[in-house]
Structures are given as C-alpha cells and as structure tokens.
Amino acid sequence: MEASSLPMLAAGRFLSPPPMLPAPSCPRRTLPCVRAGPQTLEAPEAPKPPRPSPRRSAVAEVKASPDPVAALTRFEDVLQTQDCNIILRHCGDTGCWDNLSKVFEWMQEHGMTNAASYSSYFKYLGLSRNPARALQVYGAIQDRSMRVHVSVCNSVLGCLVKNARIDSSFKLYDEMIREGLLSGCMKLKQGYTKAMGLINDLNSRGLQMDSVIYGSLLAICASHNYCEEAELYFQKMKDEGHKPNLFHYSSLLNAYSENANYEKAELLMKDLRSSDLTPNKVASNARVLPYVLKQPLHVMLTTLLKVYSKGGLFEKAKELLTELEASGFAQDEMPYCILLDGLVKGGKIQEATMLFDQMKEKGVKSDGYAFSIMISALHRGGHRKESKQLAKEFEAENATYDLVMLNTSLQAYCSTNDMESVMSMLKKMDELNISPDNITFNTLIRYFCNAKVYHLAYKTIEDMHTKGHQLNELVGDLCSHVMVQLGKAGFPSEAFSVYNMLRYSKRTVHKSLHEKALGILVPAGLLRDAYIVVKDNAELISPPSLEKFARSFMASGNINLINDVMKALNRSGWRISQDIFGRAIQRYIRKPDKKQLLLCLLDWMTGQGYSVDSSSRNLLLKNAQLFGQKQLIAEVLSKQQTASRTIGQRLKKMI
C-alpha cells in the first residue's frame, strides 16, 4: 500500500504525522524554512530579558519574606509541591530552623508534601540537632508507601546516627524491615537475594523470626519462583510454633502455581480445610501487617484455579470455576481470565472462545483483561478479522483503556491495515494520558514500515528515542530499513538521525549499518556527517566505499578537515592512493592561505611512507611560489622520495 493512498489523521502529541514530503530535486540538509521577501539592513534589536514565571516570582518572594508562612498562604494557588520543597531547603540552608518547621507544618496542612519533602526535613533536623522531632514526624506518617520510601528511611536514620541515637536507629531500622523494606523485595529483580541479606542482618543482632517476617518471605519466594524455599520456610514457621494464616497459605499456593504443581496444591488446600481457619477471617493469634489484605477463601480457590490451568488440567479447572460461580465468587472476570489464558496457551482457542462468549452472556463485567487475552489469541492464531472485530466491540462499549488493552487493539488494527483505527488508538492514548511502551513503539514501527509510510516510522523512532526507550533487537532491523528508505526518498539528514539513534543504543549494531549510512550521506553531500561515520568505524567499511568517500571529501569536503580525514583513513589499515593525495593537493593549491595545512600533510605523508605521484609533484613545484620558499617544497618532496624508496626496499626483503 503506497503512502499517498493512506489517510493522514492527526494523532496528538504522541505522533503527529507530517504532510507528505516531496522528494527533493537534489540532496540537501534539512534546513529551516525561510520565507523570502524584501529585507532592509537594520540594527538587530537587543534581546528582551525573559519574564520570570509566576511560580518562580512567588518562590523568590517567599524566600525573601520575614514571615514565610504568611507568604505561602498568599501564593497558595500558585505554588506547587516542588516549589515548596525549594523554599523548605532554603530555610534549611540558611539555618532558619524555626521557619523550617513552620514551612513544613504548613506544607503538611495543605497536602503539599512528597518523599523529597520528608527527606529534606529529616536531613535539616539532623543538622539542627533535633532527632526527637524527626522521630515524632516519622511516627506520624500514615501513608505506608511514604514510611518505607528509601530516601525517607535513609534521611531519618541518618538524622538519628548523626546525633548519636544509635539504639533508636537500630530499633527504627528493625521496624522498617518489618513494615515494608522486606516485602518491598518482592518487586526487585534480585529480591530474594536482598531479602536474605536483610534476614541475615536481623539474625546477627538476635532478632527472632515471627509470622509477619515469614509471611513476607513466603510472598518473596512465590514472586521469584523459589518453590522449594517457600515450602521450607512454611514448615519452619510451623515447627517454631507460629500458626499459619490465610496469607501464608495463599503465598505458598502461589509458589505452587508458578510450577503448576497441582498435587502439592491440592494437599495444601486439604490441609487448609482441616484447619480452624474460616473464610474472610485470619486466625486471632496471628499478627498481620497493616498493608496485608485478609485472604478470603475464594482467593485461595482462584489461585488453585491458576494451578490447574497452568498444568493443563482444564476439566478440573472448569469444575472449580463452576464451584466459584455457584458460591458467587465469579462476579468479576479474573477467574475466567485465568482459565482463558490457560486454554489459549494450550492451543484450545475454540474452547476459549466458547468460555468467553459464556462470560459475556452471564453479564460478567470486564475491565478489558479478558478481551485482551482473546484479541491476542485470535491475532496469533491468524484470525485477524475476528481479532479486529473484537477490538472494535470493546472500543464501542468502553471509554477507558489501559496500556495493555491499547497495545492489544493496536496490534489487531495494524494487522488488518486499518490506518484510521490505528490513529484513533493513538489519539485515545493522548486523551487518556497513557505513556507508550516498547510494545507500542515496536508495533507502530513495524506497521508503518509494512505500509511504506517511512516518514511516520521515522517520527515514531524519534519519539521512542526522546521518551528514553532503547531500540532493542526486534526493532533495530526495522530502524535500519527505515534509514535506508529515508535515504532513497531524499531525506539524508533524517536517515543520519536514525543511524545515530541506532549507534548509541545498547543493542549490538551490525557492521553493515555504517556502510549503509555512508552510502546515503556521501551522495547527499553530507560529508562532515560521513566523516563522523568513517572516523569511528573505518575498519568496518569496505575499501570501495572508503575510496568513494575519500574522493568526494577531497573534492568538496571541509578543507580544514582534509588532514584529519587522511589520518582516520590511514588508521583503518586502508592504504590511501596517490590519486586521493593528488586531489587534496589540488584543493590546497587553490587556497594559498591553507599552505600550513599542505605542509603538514606533506610532512605526515613522509612519516607514513606515502609519496605524491609525478603529476602532483610537478604541480607543487610549479606553484611553489604561492607558499613562500620554493626550496622548502623541494626539500619535503625529496624526503618523501627517500622515505618511499627505503620502505619499498624493506618490503622486498620481507617478501
């Protein structure tokens, strides 16, 4: 499908397709558009100093005010949290400890605090020798995520240590570990290892394990697929006299679900049913963390459903789903999604479609997860029209999307070449303020390449790079293809931009990329950019391409860079021909003011064993008067011949 036949729909700030650019009649750099018109020579106006923003002016006034709280109240509608943090740090840096606390209290009262606010305040309380106030403020924090925020924890501990409150520091550190630092390891890549480090630190100071710490450990093991370790901790907890609650059972069951170990899962459920634990309650003798939700029995059954689905025991999974439905525990889509996912991964798309239709008939509310599973399954199974139809159905019935559903719909629309719907999804992404991820970018770049809309592919690559996403292996080859097509279409500057994005990405760059870039830049006359490619990658570029670049640069490249280009070519191991040197000498002779560069080149040639041919020699001698003393040129040429003979004789002996 040609680019000219595709509709150009605005897609907001994420991707605004430019108008179709006509191929230029001659290679050029991308230049700003200047409107021609009559001009008069006038003295340029002095630039006007930028006007300070209202927020910046407000911050300056509050800083200068003897009563910062009154000033803050005056500018309450203008200032934001980060502005208040600047004022707070100003009070601390100037040693105004009384104002420091007043400003912080005002920020708390008006809901204008964040982790940086607490971190800064604790830091200055340490400097002002007020650790008691730090403990008081930290203890009053209600938001658990704020209490266990790394910078907040570090600041309050630093305040205590700075003021020799060592016992208080260790006590608070233990509380932090119990309250969230340990369970925070669940989200870390090396979370299990870090958790073990914290546990070892606790044990070294004689702290006893309890049901809370065991619960966190079980959850960490489950989230990092350490099933055997989870079993050991569960048994150790029971051996030490700690009675498991539903949270512990649920965590171990989750660990079994990762490996689809349904036999152990069924034994665990049997053990749970024989215990005195009842649905929606936790054993009264088990101390539960405030942030841990009580685990109702239906959550356990849903986890068991995941075990059956992952293990391919679909009949058992269906029976369990029926049990959940009868108990009123299948009113949301999650149990259905678990079984749908298992059926799809087991290649049973027809059964999954039937279950999905039943779910809709029963009026089960979907937030998009079930739709996403089915749209992706139909897409992968080659049922692209059905996939698109389902995406359209969801779009018609739902106003809200998340990133997963947006990506799924994009893939369905891209696979059916529906440009209008693709642009509609991008517009929706902007309206809902959803940030694209690598999947979004990969999908779009591949689609625009297949549709041969290379300017949109370029804009997407540029946007991906601007937003800090790495060009991975999957999209890297597509970017290389876009670069070549941009060059063919007459947009070498954009092609070079793609080249640089690829070159500085973390992916391994194929050596052919440099030669492709050089093949675009040299014919376009972008010789300075071409020199950058050659300087860093000459050894990866073929001799014919280097020869073509060298000829072009000697003819029309920046004369001040000629000697640098020669050295870069020589470092690559490529032997520079006398014809290339001859072209450089001709350029220098036409510019007598560059005589020093010519003499440097001739002297460098002597040291590297190069010599000019007879034609260049005669040209130099004929124009020697342009460079001052004729004898000087003759001496340099004589040294070249002597050095050249010596190197030639050495080569003959080696042969």
N, C-alpha and C positions, 0 to 999 in steps of 0.2 A: 504494500500500500504506500503510495507516494505521499510525501509530506504535504504537498499542495492540496491534496484532497481531504486532509484531516481538519476537523473544526478546531479553531483556536479559542478555547474558553479560558477566561481568567480564573486563576486558582489561588488568589490571595497571596499572602506574604510568603507562603511556603514555596510556591512555584508559579511565577508569573511568566508564561511563555512570551518571548519577544515576537514581534512580527517577523514573517519570513524574510530573511536577509538575502538580497540578490547576490549572486556570485560576482566578485569584483573583476574588473577587466584586467587588472594587473595585481600582483602580490603587494600587500601593504601591511603595515602595522595597524592595530586598532587605534584610531585617532579620535579625540573628542570632536563632536560635530560643531562647526563654527559657521554661523550664518553670515554670508557675505553681505557687504553693504558699504556705503561711503563712510569713511572714518576720518577724523581730524586728529592731529597730534596735540594732545593736551597733557598737562602735568597730571600724573595719577593722584587721585585723592588719597589722603592719609587714611589708613585703615582705622575704623572706629573700634574702640575697645569693647569687647564682648560684655553685654549686660549680665550681671550676676543673676542666677536663678532665684526665685522667691525662697526656696528651701535653703540655699546657700546663704542668702542675706539673713534669714531667720536664725540659722546656726551662729552666724557671726554676732548678731545682736544678743543672743542668749549667752554666749561666751563672755561678752563684754559687760553684761548686766551684773550689778552687785547682788541682785535677787534673782537667781536663775529660775526658781520655781515659778515666780510671777511671770517671768518672760516666757517660760514654757507654756503656761496656761494661755498667754496671749497668742502664741503661734501654734496652738494645739492642732488646728485644722490644716496647717501647712506641713508640719514636721512628720517624718516617718521614723520607724524604729531605728534604722541605721543612722539617722541624723541625731537622735537622742543618744545613741552609743558614742558618737563623736563628742558630744557635749559631756557625757559621763567621763570619757577618757581625758578630756581637757581638765576637768575638776581633779582627777587623779594625778595627772602630770604636773599640775601647778600646786599640788599639795593642799588643796582646799577640801579637807576631809569632811567638814560639816556639810558643805554644799554637795559633796559626793553622795552622801547618804540621802540627802533631801531629794536630789535629782533621781536617784534610783527608786526611792519610795514613790515619787510622782509617776515614774515610768510603770511601776507595778500597778498603781491605782488606775492608770489609763490603758492598761493592757498593751504596753509598748515595750515588752522585753522579749529577748530571744536568748539562745545559748551564749552568744557573744556578750550580751549584757551581763549575765551572771558571771561569766568567765572573767570579764574585766573588773567587775565589782569585787569579786573574791581576791583578785590579784592586788588591788589597791588596799583592800582591808588588811592583807598581809603586810604591805608596806607601811600602813598606818598603825601596826601592832594591835589589831582588833580581831583576833581569831574567834573570840566568843560571838561577835556579831555574825561572822561567816558561818559558824555552826548553826546559829539561830535562823539565818536566812535559808541555808541549805535544808534544814529540817522542815521548814515551812513550805517547801516546793511540793505542790500537789501532783504536777504532771510527771508521771513516771519516766517518760522518754527524756525529759529535761534532767531528772535526777541522775540518770545513768549516761548522760551525754559525756563523751570522752573529755572535751575541753572543760566542761563544768567540773567534772570529777577531778581532773588534774589541777585545776585552779584552786579548789577548796582544799585539796590535800597539800598543795604547795604552800598555801597560806598557813596551814597548821604546822607543817615542818619548819617553815621559815621562823615561826615563833616558838619553836621547841616544844610543841604539843605532840610529842611522839606517840604517847599512849592513845590520845584521841585520834591521831592519824590512823593507827592500826585498827582501832575499833571501827572507825568510819569506813576504812577500806574493806573490812570484813562485811560490813552491811551492804556496801556497794556490790560486792561479789554476789552476796545472797540475793540482792534485789534485782539485779539485771545484767551485770557485766558477764556473768557466767552464761546466762541464757542468750545474751547477745552473740555468743559464739556460734549460735545456730545459723546465722546469716553469713558468717565469714567463710572464705574458701578453705582455709586451714583451721576451721573452727574446732574440730576435735582435738588437734594438737595444742591449740591455745587454751582450750578448756582444761586439758591435762596439766598444763603449766600452772594455771590458777589453783587447781586442786592440790598439786604438789606443794605450792606455796602455803596453802591453808594447813595442810597436814604437817608441814615443817614447823608451824607455830602452834601445833597441838589442838587445832580446831576439829571438833567432831562432826562427822557427816550426819545429816538429818534428811528427812523425807523431801524437803524443799530442794536441797542440792541434788539428791538422787533423781528427783523429777526433772531438773534441768539437764542432768547428764543423759538420762534416757531420751529426752527430746533431741539433744545434740547427736546422739548415736543414730537415732532414727533419720534425722535430716541429712546425715553424712553416710548413710548406708553401712553403719557398723552394727550389724545384727547380732553377732556373737557377743560383742562387748555389752550391748544392751541387755542381753539375757543374763550375763554375769552380774551386772550392776543390779538388775531386778532381783536376782536370787540373793546377792549380798545384802541388799536392803532388807529383805525378809529375814535373813539369818541374824541381822543386827537388831531385830525386834521392831522394825518400822513397818507398819501395816500399809500396804499399797492402797491408793485411792484410784478413782476412775481415770485421773490424769496419767498415772503411772501405767495402768493397763492400756490406755489409748496410745501412749508413746511406744510401748513395746509392740502393740499390734501394728502400728505404723511401720516399725522396723521390719516386721514380717511381710508387710505389703510390698516393700521395695523389692524383695526377692520372690514374691508370690508364694511364700511358704504357707500354704493353706492348712497343712496338717498341724503345724505348731499353732497357727492362728485359731483353729477350732479347739485345740486343747486349752489355749488361753481363755477363750470365751467360756468354755465349760468350767474352768477354774473361777472365772468372774461370777458366773451364775450361781455357783455353790457358795460364794462369799456372802457376807451380810450387806454388801453394797446395793443400794436401790437406785432406780433411775432418778436423775436430776439431783442426787444428793451425794455428798462426799462424806466419808467416814469422819465422825466427830473428833476422833483422836488424831486426825491427820491435819497438819498445819499447811495451808495452801497459800501460795504467794498472791498478793492482791491482783496481779495482772493476769493470772491464770484463770480462764473461764472454767466453770464447773462442767464436767464432761457428762452429758446425758447419755443414756443407753443407746439412743438412736445414732449418736455419733460413732459409737463402737460398732454398731451394725453396719453403718455406712463404710467404715474402714474395712470391715470384713468383706463387704461387697467389692471393695477395691482389690482385696487379696484374691477373691475368686475370679474377677475379671482379668487381672494381670496373669493369673495362672491358666487361663483358657477354660475354666470351669463355668461355662456360660449357663448351663441348666441350673446349677446351684445358685448362680448369681441372679437368675430370673426368679427363682423361688424366694430368695432373700428380698428382692425388690418387691415382690408381691406381699411379703410379710410387712415390709416398711409401708407400703400403700395401705394395707389393712389397719395398721396402727396409726395412720395419719402422719407418718414421718416422711412422706414423699411429696409434700406440697410444693417444694421448690425443685429446681432442675438438677441439683447436684447428684443425687443417686442415679438418675437417668444418664447424666453425662459420664459417670464412671463406667457404666455398662456400655454406653455408646462408644466410648473411647476404646474399650477392650474389644468390642465386636469389629470396629474399624481396623484396629491394628491386627486383628486375627483374620482379616480379609473377608469378613462377613458383612459386606456393605448392604446387601439386600435386607438382612435381618436388622441391621442398624436403622435403615430407612423405615422399616415397619415399626420399630420401637419409637422412633422419632415422631412418626405420624400418630401413634397411640398417645404419646406425651402431649401433643398439641390438642388431640381430641378431648383429653381429660382436663384441658384448661390449665395445665401446669405453667406457671409464669417463667419465662426465660429472660435472662439478662444478656443473652447473646452467646453464652458458652456452648450450649447445645447446637445452635445454628452454626457457630464457628467450626465445631467438630465435623458436622455433616457437609458444610460447604467445602472444607478442605478435603474431606474423604472423596466427595464426588469429583472434585478437581483432579486429585491424584489418580482417581480411577478412570479418567478420560471422559467422564460425563460432564462436559464443560457447560453445555446449555442448561442442564439441571442445576449445576452449581451456581450459575449466574441467576437463574430463576429464584433460587432460594435466597440469594443475596438481595435481590430486588424485593422479595417478600418481607425480609427483615427490615429493609430500609423503609418500606411503606408503613410498617406497624410500629416502628421505634424511632424516636427523635434523638435518643442518646446512644453513643458508641463509646467503646474503649479502644485502645490501640490494637489489641488482638483482633477484634471484630473488624476494625478498619482495614488492617492488613489482609485479613481473610477475604473481605469484599473486594479489595483492590486486585488480589490475585485472580479472583473469579472474573472480574471485568477485563483485566488485562489479557487473560487467556482467550477471551472472545472478541478481542479487538474493539471494545466499546469505549472509545475515547471520551465521549460525553459523560459516561458514568464515572470514568477514572477522574476526570476533572471535578465532578460533583463530590467525589470522596475527598479530594484534596481541599476543596472549599469547606467541606464539613469538618475536616481536620483543623483548619484555621478557626472556624467558628467555635469549635469546642475546646480550642487551645490545647490540642493534643500534639505532643512533640513526636516527630517520626523517629524510627529506629533503623538499624541496619537492614532489617527485613523490608521495611517500606522503601528504602532507597534502592536496594537490590532489585525489588520487583519493578520499580519505575524505570530504572536504567535499562533493564533487560527489555521491558516493553517498548520504550522509546527507540531502542536500537532495532528491534524487530520491525517496528513501524517506520523505520528510517527517518525519524524526526530527531536528527542528531543535535540540533540546537537545544531541544528540550532535554535530551540526555546530558548535554554539557551543563545546562543550568542545574540539573539535579545533582550531578557530580560536584559542582561548585558549592551547592547548598549543603551537601553531605559533608564536604571538607570544612566549610565555615562553621558548621554545628559541632565539629570536633569528632566526627565518626571516622574510623580508619577504613581505608579502601582495602577490603580483605581479598583473599584469593579468588573468591567467587565472582566479585565484581571487577577485579583487576583486569582480566582479559577483555571484558566488555569496555572498560575505560580505554584500553589500548586501541580497540576497534574504533571507538568514538574519536580518539585522537587522529587516527589515520583519515577517517571520513571528514572530519573538520578541515584537515589539510587539503583534501581533494576538493572540498567545496569552496576553498579560498579564504579560510579563516585560520591562518597560521598562528596568530597570537593566542587564540583560544586553544588551539592544539598544543601549543607550548605550555599553557597554563595547566592542561590536563597532565602533560608529561611531568611537570614539577610536582603535582599532587601525588602522582604515582611514585616518583623518585624518592620523595620524602616520607612515604608511608612506611609502615612496619613490615609490609609484605615483601617477599623476595621478588625483585624486579628481573624479568627476563632480559638477557643481554641484547636481544634483538630490538628492544624498545628504544635504545639510544640511537641505533642506526635508523629506525623509522622516524624518530624525531628529527634527526639530521637531514633525512630525505625530504622533510616538509620545510624546514627552516631555510636551507640553502637556496632552493629555487625561489622562495619567497623574498629573499634578500635580507632576512633577519640574521645577519652574520654574527652580530655580537652575541645573540642568544645561542646560535650554533656553536660559537667558540666555548660557551659555558658547557655545552654538551660534550664537546671534544676534550676540553681541559681535564674533566673528571673521569672520562670513560673512553679515551682514545684506544686503549688496548683491546676494547670490546667491539670496536668498529672496523669493518673490512677496509683494506688498503684502497680499493677503488672509491669508496665513499670519502675516505680521508683525502684522497687526491682531488676529488671534485670540490670538497670544502676548501682545501688549500688554494686551488686555482681561483675560486670565487673570492676568497678573502684577500688574496694578494691584489686582485683587480679592483675591488670596491669596498673592502672592509676598512675599519678604522685604522688609519696609518700608524697611529700611536700604539696599536696592539700587535702589529706585524711581528715584532721580535718575540713577544710573548707566545704568539701562535706557533712560531717556529720551534721554540723550546718545548712547548706542550706536545707537538707532533714528534719531536725527536725523543722525548721521554717514553713515548709509547713503544719505541722499538722500530717504528716505521722510518725507513731511510728516505730523507727528503731529496727530491730530484733537483737537478741543476735548472730545469725549466721553472720550478717554483721559485728558486732563488732569483732567477732572471726576472721574473715578474715583479718580485719585491724590489729589486734594484731599480727597475724602470719606474716604479711608483716614487721611490726616494729621489731619483734624479729629477722628476717633475716637481719636487718640493725641496729646493735647496735649503730651506730653513730647517729641514729634518736631517741635516748632514751628520749630526751627532748620533742619531739612531742608525744611519747607514754604517758609520764607522764601527759602532758597537756590534752590528750584525756581522760585518766582515771579520771582525776580531773573534766573535763567537764561532763563526764557521771554521776559522783556523784551529781553534781549540778542539772542535768536534771532528776534525778531519774532512771537512767539506771544502770544496773549491768551486769557483764560478767557471762557467764554460767560456770558450773563446769569444763568443758574441757579447756576453756580459762584461768580460774583461776589456774588450775594445771600447764598449760603451762607457765604462767607468773612466778609462784613460782619456777618452775624447772629452768627457765633461768634468775632468778633474779640477779645472779652474773654478768650477762652481763651489767647490768645497775647500777652497784656500790653496794649500800647497799640493802641487801635482805629485811631488816626491813622496808625500805621505801615502797616497793611494797606491802608488807603485810598490812601496815597501810592504804594504799589507798584502797585496796580491802576490808578491814574491814569497812571503811567508806561507801563504796558502798553498802555493805550488810545492814548496819544500815539504810541508807537513803532509800533503796529499801523497807525494812520492814515498815518503817514509812509511805511511800506513799501508800503502799498496804493497811495498816490499815485505812488510810483516805478514800480510795476508797470504802472499805467495809462499812464504816459508811455512806457514801453518798448513797450507794445502799440500 
